[in-house]
């Protein structure tokens, strides 16, 4: 078993940096998942494992696991207060930041899209700011105000700058052989101490290589 990339651990929670191309939770087709790896790790220490949230299979980044049900429920009940930031590599030159708002809907084939349907659609808000750009790609800092399924991927495609490697949502380029999306920042209230926690990772090296001057 590959060693977990642990960023924080105490008696109540565990925060792990998930690699790209690994499911958060197993499905019927694939039993290989981060949850299974964390479960095995905690089981050996006679500790329990509860899933709090998840990331898409191809998205890398920080995921919180709880070690008891009380902590899990506290985090989930207060999830709208958790500050979550991502970094994304997108196609094209993004010269200035902005805010994207729409109502997301999903087709029967699980394709998410933006609409103006306030009744049946789910409101989604994404804030983005360019960090580094060149003529071909841009590295964006992203804050999500809502946590809808595939929200960032849909919204960036909506403004004509799909995430690299995201063929499902408009990308035609994949220079690093993975989805260019990484969840690097979590800010939340600890479920037991109620202390304000800030956990962040560095950006993936392959993201930064795209912007290194030749």
N, C-alpha and C positions, 0 to 999 in steps of 0.2 A: 504493500500500500504506500502510495506517495505521501510524504510528510505534509501535514496541513500547514498552510501559511497563516499562522495565528497572529493577530494584531492586538488582541486584548482578551484576557480571561480572568474571572474571579469566581466566587461561589455561586453567582446567579446567572451570569451570561458569558458567552463566548463569541468573539467576532473574528471571522475568517475572511481572507482574501480569496475569492473564488476564481479559478482560471477560466479562460474562455473555452468553449466547446465541452463544458461539463454541466449536466443538468443540476438544478438545485435539489429537486426531488425526482425520484425514479418514476418512470411510466411503464406501461405494459410492454413497450418495445425495448426499453433500455433500463437495466437495473443499476447501472453505474451512475452514482450521484454524489454530490457534496454531502447531502444529509446522511447517506450511508457511511461515508468516511468519518463524519463528525460523530455519528452514533457509535461507531466502533471505538473511536478515540475516548469518548466519555464513558462508554460501557466498561472499558478496562479500568476506569477510575471509580467504578460503581456510582456513576452520575447519570442522570436522565438527560434526554435531548428533545427539545421542542422547537419546531420551526416557527419563526416569527414572520418572515416575509421571504420573497424569492426574487431572483434575477433571471432573465432569459438565458437559455443555454449558452448562446454565443456572446453574451455580455459578461465581462469580468468585473470583479470588484467586491466591496465589503458586504457581508451578510451577517446579521445577528442571529444567534441561536440562544434560546433560554434553557436553563437547567432545571426549572420547575414551572409548573403551570401558572402560578401566581405572577411570576415575572413575565411570562409569555403574554398573559392577558393584559397586564399593565402596558406593555409595549404596544400591543395591537390596539388597545383602546385609545392610546394617545399617539397613534401613528401619524395622524394629520399634523401633529406638532413637531415631528421629526424633520430636521433640515437635511435634505439629500442633494448632493451635488455630483455631477458626472463630468467627464471630459470625453469629447468625441472628435474624431477626425472625419471631416466631411469633404465631399467633392466641391471644387470651385472655391473662389476667393470671397470670403465673407468680410466686408469692409467695416461693418458696424453691428452692434448688438441690437437686441429687440425682444419683444414678448409675443409669443404665439398662443392664441386662444381658439378653441373650437369645441364642438361636442362630438365625441368619438362614438362610433357605432361599429358593430362587427357583423360580417357576413356569415352565412352558414358554413363557409369553408375557413372560418377563423381569420379572415383578413380584416384588419382594423382600418377605418378611414374616417376623415373629418367630415362633419356635416354642420348644418345650422339648426338641427332638430333639438330644441331645448327640452322637449318632452321625453323622447326615447333615447337621445344621446346622453353620454356622460361628459360633463364639463371637464376640460383639461387645459392646464396653463403651464407653459414652458418659457423660462427666461434664459437667454443665451448671450454670450459675450465672446468675441474672437480674442484669442491669446496670441497666436502666431498664424500668419497666412503667407501663402505664395500664390502663384498663378493657378496652380492645379488643385491645392488642398488648403483647408483651414482647420486649426485646432481650436475647438470651442469649449468654454467653461459653461456648464449648464446647471441651472437650479430648477428643480421641478416643484411647482406649487401644488400639484395633484399627482397621484401615483397610478395613472391608468395603464392598462396593458398596452405595450408597444408605443406608448405616448411619444417618447423622444424620437423614435424612428419615424413615426408618421409625421410628426410636426416638422422635422427637418427636411423631409421629402416635400412637404407642403410648400416650403419656401424655396424649393429648387436646389437644396444642398443635402442630398441623401448621404447617410453615413457609409463610408467605404465598407465594402464587403456585404452590404445589406441589399442583396438582389431582390428580396421580397418587397422592399420599399424603395425601389428606384435606382439603386446603385449600379453602375456599369464598370466600376473599378474596384480592385481588391489587391493593392500592392503589398499587403502584409499577411495575406492568407488567413484573416480572421475579421470579425466584426470590429469596427473602430469605435467601440463604446465601453467605457470603464467607470464604475461607480467608486469614486475615490474619497468621498467625504460623508460622514454621518455625525450629526449633532442631535443629542437627545437627553432626556432626563433619565438617570439610572433608576431602574424599577424598585430598588431597595433603599439606597442612600438618598435618592432624589437629587443627587449631584448632577450638574450639567456636564455631559461627556462630549468630547470632540475626538473623533478617531478619523485619521486620514492616511491614505497611501500615496506613494509617489506615482507619477504617471507611467504607464507601460513604456519600456524602452523603445519598442518598435514604433510607437506613436511618434516619439521625439525624433527618431532617425529620419522620418519623412521630411522634417524641416531643417535638418542639418545641411549647411551650405557645402556643396561639393567643392 
